[in-house]
Amino acid sequence: MIDSHVHLDAPRFDVDRDAVIERARAAGVDAFVVPATTRDSWSRIEGLSERHPQIHPAYGLHPWFMERHRDTDLGVLDRWLEEHKAVAVGECGLDFFDADADPEAQEALFRDQIVLAKNHRLPLIVHARKSLDRVLHELRRHPGVEGVLHSFSGSLQQARQAVDLGFRIGIAATVGFERARRLRELVSRLDESALLIETDAPDQPGPGHRGQRNEPAFLPEHLAVMAELRQQSPERLARRLDDNCRELFKLDEEST
């Protein structure tokens, strides 16, 4: 299986990162898409991908860290994408959870990264919290870009709008919570070609790991939930999710 969104560079993995990767592989998760959040993380993720060929890096500027981004970062990102292998631009997007967020600054940065993705012919990894309609609006203004809306929490209607724009829907372990009725309905009804599976580790553990650090080794647990919701075998669904991930990020089978 491929974990389509995991922050293996996070400091919470510093004490046992190699063991985390080995536990994941023992659980059948043997490839990882690792998106960046700030300029400072790019070289760290590249280093991880050099040591672990099953790690596939994406580079971007996350809206939650606006205070860390510098005016020059976008130009540096453009040059970085020219000179370094990447499977996507991201993690980027909009996050209006904080009442003090600056929507205009976030939207400008998001738009610029959409343009970079288009120029570099790369997909986008999009973060959308309390901002999904605005994210969809921005994506409509830039036809021809594909990607994934990661850790999706919107409605089935919004998911279908995203799919019509060329985007996949990333499903995190929150699908395992009974109260996540809207997400569970979406997983049961959306075409399987539109779905990806992710942990977003070390964040967003599922119901079996409340209060714990999330890990990619837990991915099969919410695969089982998704398969049950879709009335499919986990093995069949895993193959399709892997195919979707390879197609979007242009991954070759040898590295996954």
HUDA-V210604 format. One record per residue. RES is the residue in one small letter. PHI is phi as a letter, one per 40 degrees, with the letter a starting at -180 (999 if undefined). D_CENTER is the distance of its C-alpha to the mean C-alpha in Angstrom with 1 decimal. Layout:
res=RES phi=PHI d_center=D_CENTER
res=RES phi=PHI d_center=D_CENTER
//
This chain:
res=m phi=999 d_center=14.9
res=i phi=b d_center=11.5
res=d phi=c d_center=8.8
res=s phi=c d_center=5.8
res=h phi=a d_center=3.8
res=v phi=a d_center=7.1
res=h phi=c d_center=9.2
res=l phi=c d_center=12.3
res=d phi=c d_center=14.0
res=a phi=c d_center=14.5
res=p phi=d d_center=18.2
res=r phi=c d_center=18.2
res=f phi=c d_center=17.9
res=d phi=c d_center=20.7
res=v phi=c d_center=23.4
res=d phi=a d_center=22.3
res=r phi=d d_center=19.2
res=d phi=c d_center=21.1
res=a phi=c d_center=22.1
res=v phi=c d_center=18.6
res=i phi=c d_center=17.7
res=e phi=c d_center=21.1
res=r phi=c d_center=20.6
res=a phi=c d_center=17.3
res=r phi=c d_center=19.3
res=a phi=c d_center=22.2
res=a phi=c d_center=20.1
res=g phi=g d_center=19.1
res=v phi=b d_center=15.6
res=d phi=b d_center=16.4
res=a phi=a d_center=13.4
res=f phi=a d_center=10.2
res=v phi=c d_center=7.5
res=v phi=b d_center=7.9
res=p phi=c d_center=6.9
res=a phi=c d_center=10.1
res=t phi=b d_center=11.3
res=t phi=b d_center=14.9
res=r phi=d d_center=17.4
res=d phi=c d_center=18.7
res=s phi=c d_center=15.7
res=w phi=c d_center=15.7
res=s phi=c d_center=18.8
res=r phi=c d_center=17.8
res=i phi=c d_center=14.6
res=e phi=c d_center=16.9
res=g phi=c d_center=19.4
res=l phi=c d_center=17.3
res=s phi=c d_center=16.5
res=e phi=c d_center=20.2
res=r phi=c d_center=21.2
res=h phi=b d_center=18.8
res=p phi=c d_center=18.5
res=q phi=c d_center=15.9
res=i phi=c d_center=13.4
res=h phi=b d_center=11.7
res=p phi=c d_center=11.1
res=a phi=b d_center=9.5
res=y phi=b d_center=11.6
res=g phi=a d_center=11.7
res=l phi=b d_center=13.2
res=h phi=c d_center=11.7
res=p phi=c d_center=14.0
res=w phi=c d_center=14.7
res=f phi=b d_center=16.5
res=m phi=d d_center=18.8
res=e phi=c d_center=21.8
res=r phi=c d_center=20.7
res=h phi=c d_center=20.1
res=r phi=b d_center=23.2
res=d phi=d d_center=24.7
res=t phi=c d_center=24.6
res=d phi=c d_center=21.0
res=l phi=c d_center=20.1
res=g phi=c d_center=22.9
res=v phi=c d_center=22.0
res=l phi=c d_center=18.4
res=d phi=d d_center=20.2
res=r phi=c d_center=22.4
res=w phi=d d_center=19.9
res=l phi=c d_center=18.0
res=e phi=c d_center=21.6
res=e phi=b d_center=22.4
res=h phi=b d_center=19.4
res=k phi=c d_center=17.4
res=a phi=a d_center=13.8
res=v phi=c d_center=11.5
res=a phi=a d_center=9.8
res=v phi=c d_center=10.5
res=g phi=i d_center=8.2
res=e phi=c d_center=7.1
res=c phi=b d_center=9.7
res=g phi=i d_center=11.1
res=l phi=b d_center=13.7
res=d phi=b d_center=14.6
res=f phi=b d_center=18.1
res=f phi=c d_center=18.3
res=d phi=c d_center=20.8
res=a phi=c d_center=24.1
res=d phi=c d_center=24.8
res=a phi=c d_center=21.7
res=d phi=b d_center=22.9
res=p phi=d d_center=21.4
res=e phi=c d_center=23.2
res=a phi=c d_center=22.0
res=q phi=c d_center=18.3
res=e phi=c d_center=18.9
res=a phi=c d_center=20.7
res=l phi=c d_center=18.0
res=f phi=c d_center=15.4
res=r phi=d d_center=18.0
res=d phi=c d_center=18.7
res=q phi=c d_center=15.3
res=i phi=c d_center=15.3
res=v phi=c d_center=18.6
res=l phi=c d_center=17.5
res=a phi=d d_center=14.9
res=k phi=c d_center=17.9
res=n phi=c d_center=20.4
res=h phi=c d_center=18.5
res=r phi=f d_center=17.6
res=l phi=b d_center=13.9
res=p phi=c d_center=11.0
res=l phi=b d_center=8.9
res=i phi=b d_center=5.4
res=v phi=b d_center=6.9
res=h phi=c d_center=7.7
res=a phi=b d_center=10.8
res=r phi=b d_center=13.1
res=k phi=f d_center=16.7
res=s phi=a d_center=16.2
res=l phi=c d_center=14.9
res=d phi=c d_center=18.3
res=r phi=c d_center=18.3
res=v phi=c d_center=14.9
res=l phi=c d_center=16.3
res=h phi=c d_center=19.5
res=e phi=c d_center=18.2
res=l phi=c d_center=16.4
res=r phi=c d_center=19.8
res=r phi=c d_center=21.5
res=h phi=b d_center=19.7
res=p phi=c d_center=20.2
res=g phi=g d_center=19.2
res=v phi=c d_center=15.6
res=e phi=b d_center=13.0
res=g phi=i d_center=9.2
res=v phi=b d_center=6.6
res=l phi=c d_center=7.0
res=h phi=c d_center=4.3
res=s phi=f d_center=6.9
res=f phi=c d_center=9.5
res=s phi=b d_center=12.9
res=g phi=c d_center=15.1
res=s phi=c d_center=18.0
res=l phi=c d_center=18.6
res=q phi=c d_center=20.2
res=q phi=c d_center=17.4
res=a phi=c d_center=15.0
res=r phi=c d_center=17.8
res=q phi=c d_center=18.2
res=a phi=c d_center=14.6
res=v phi=c d_center=15.3
res=d phi=c d_center=18.6
res=l phi=c d_center=17.0
res=g phi=g d_center=15.1
res=f phi=b d_center=11.7
res=r phi=c d_center=10.0
res=i phi=b d_center=9.2
res=g phi=c d_center=6.5
res=i phi=b d_center=9.0
res=a phi=c d_center=9.2
res=a phi=c d_center=12.7
res=t phi=d d_center=14.1
res=v phi=c d_center=15.2
res=g phi=c d_center=17.9
res=f phi=c d_center=19.7
res=e phi=d d_center=22.7
res=r phi=c d_center=22.5
res=a phi=c d_center=19.1
res=r phi=c d_center=21.4
res=r phi=c d_center=19.6
res=l phi=c d_center=16.3
res=r phi=c d_center=18.5
res=e phi=c d_center=20.5
res=l phi=d d_center=17.6
res=v phi=c d_center=16.5
res=s phi=c d_center=20.2
res=r phi=b d_center=20.9
res=l phi=c d_center=18.1
res=d phi=d d_center=18.8
res=e phi=c d_center=17.1
res=s phi=c d_center=16.3
res=a phi=c d_center=13.7
res=l phi=b d_center=11.6
res=l phi=b d_center=8.8
res=i phi=b d_center=8.8
res=e phi=a d_center=6.8
res=t phi=b d_center=8.6
res=d phi=f d_center=7.0
res=a phi=d d_center=10.4
res=p phi=c d_center=12.8
res=d phi=c d_center=12.2
res=q phi=f d_center=12.5
res=p phi=c d_center=14.9
res=g phi=c d_center=16.4
res=p phi=c d_center=20.0
res=g phi=c d_center=21.4
res=h phi=b d_center=20.2
res=r phi=d d_center=20.9
res=g phi=g d_center=21.6
res=q phi=b d_center=20.2
res=r phi=c d_center=17.6
res=n phi=c d_center=14.7
res=e phi=a d_center=14.4
res=p phi=c d_center=12.9
res=a phi=c d_center=16.5
res=f phi=c d_center=16.1
res=l phi=d d_center=13.7
res=p phi=d d_center=16.9
res=e phi=c d_center=18.0
res=h phi=c d_center=15.6
res=l phi=d d_center=15.9
res=a phi=c d_center=19.5
res=v phi=c d_center=19.0
res=m phi=c d_center=17.2
res=a phi=c d_center=20.0
res=e phi=c d_center=22.6
res=l phi=c d_center=21.5
res=r phi=c d_center=21.6
res=q phi=f d_center=24.8
res=q phi=b d_center=23.5
res=s phi=c d_center=23.9
res=p phi=d d_center=20.9
res=e phi=c d_center=21.8
res=r phi=c d_center=21.8
res=l phi=c d_center=18.5
res=a phi=d d_center=16.8
res=r phi=c d_center=18.4
res=r phi=c d_center=17.1
res=l phi=c d_center=13.5
res=d phi=c d_center=13.8
res=d phi=c d_center=15.7
res=n phi=c d_center=13.1
res=c phi=c d_center=10.5
res=r phi=c d_center=13.4
res=e phi=c d_center=14.6
res=l phi=c d_center=11.6
res=f phi=c d_center=11.1
res=k phi=f d_center=14.8
res=l phi=c d_center=14.9
res=d phi=c d_center=18.4
res=e phi=c d_center=19.5
res=e phi=c d_center=21.3
res=s phi=c d_center=18.2
res=t phi=b d_center=16.5
//
